[in-house]
């Protein structure tokens, strides 16, 4: 079985923080950890798509939530998945002053730095999960 850490960002439609969660997810799955990670669409998870549910149930998950509503984490759990790590963008923003996205379409320099910081943290969590499970890729 090919284990991948599923990184599931919140939808955050119309919100700059939602854009940050999605861009950070793509940075990890496409550039930082392409052999160890994957993602699914939160809307497919919520709607009960069989293939999406299987991926979430069969693999460890990282929830990237933009706000306190924790939509990604809650829906992973509702689908029967295990949230190994939950990262909330607002908490990272509090720690890293000046890393603030500007708009949905252009997150700006601060938003780009925030994407990089979140992607770095998620990548480190992927390595931790693989090490704890004794998985080598």
URRA-V712904 format. One record per residue. RES is the residue in three letters. SS is DSSP state (hx for helix, st for strand, lp for the rest). OMEGA is omega in radians with two decimals (NA if undefined). Layout:
res = [RES RES]
ss = [SS SS]
omega = [OMEGA OMEGA]
//
This chain:
res = [UNK UNK UNK UNK UNK UNK UNK UNK UNK UNK UNK UNK UNK UNK UNK UNK UNK UNK UNK UNK UNK UNK UNK UNK UNK UNK UNK UNK UNK UNK UNK UNK UNK UNK UNK UNK UNK UNK UNK UNK UNK UNK UNK UNK UNK UNK UNK UNK UNK UNK UNK UNK UNK UNK UNK UNK UNK UNK UNK UNK UNK UNK UNK UNK UNK UNK UNK UNK UNK UNK UNK UNK UNK UNK UNK UNK UNK UNK UNK UNK UNK UNK UNK UNK UNK UNK UNK UNK UNK UNK UNK UNK UNK UNK UNK UNK UNK UNK UNK UNK UNK UNK UNK UNK UNK UNK UNK UNK UNK UNK UNK UNK UNK UNK UNK UNK UNK UNK UNK UNK UNK UNK UNK UNK UNK UNK UNK UNK UNK UNK UNK UNK UNK UNK UNK UNK UNK]
ss = [lp lp lp lp st st st st st lp lp lp lp lp lp hx hx hx hx hx hx hx hx hx hx hx hx hx hx hx hx hx lp lp lp lp st st lp lp lp hx hx hx hx hx hx lp lp hx hx hx hx hx hx hx hx hx lp st st st st st st lp lp lp lp lp hx hx hx hx hx hx hx hx lp lp lp st st st st st st st hx hx hx hx hx hx hx lp lp lp lp lp lp lp lp lp lp lp lp hx hx hx hx hx hx hx hx hx hx hx hx hx hx hx hx hx hx hx hx hx hx hx hx hx lp lp lp lp lp]
omega = [-3.13 3.14 3.03 3.03 3.13 3.10 -3.03 3.14 3.02 3.11 3.08 -3.10 3.11 -3.12 3.13 -3.13 3.05 3.07 3.12 -3.11 -3.13 3.14 3.10 3.10 -3.13 3.09 -3.13 -3.02 -3.12 -3.00 -3.01 -3.05 -3.04 -3.13 -3.06 -2.98 3.04 3.09 3.01 3.10 -3.13 3.13 3.08 3.09 -3.12 -3.11 3.05 3.09 -3.04 -3.11 3.12 3.11 -3.14 3.13 -3.09 -3.14 -3.03 -3.05 3.03 -3.06 2.96 3.11 3.04 -3.13 3.13 -3.02 -3.07 3.12 3.06 -3.10 -3.12 -3.11 -3.12 -3.09 3.02 -3.13 3.11 -3.14 -3.14 3.12 3.12 3.08 3.11 -3.13 3.03 -3.13 3.14 -3.07 -3.14 3.11 3.12 3.12 3.11 3.13 -3.00 -3.13 3.11 3.10 -3.08 3.10 -3.08 -3.13 3.14 -3.06 3.13 -3.08 3.06 -3.08 3.12 3.11 3.10 3.08 3.11 3.08 -3.14 -3.13 3.13 3.12 3.11 -3.14 3.13 3.12 3.10 3.10 3.08 3.11 3.12 -3.13 3.14 -3.14 3.14 -3.13 -3.14 -3.14 3.12 3.08 NA]
//
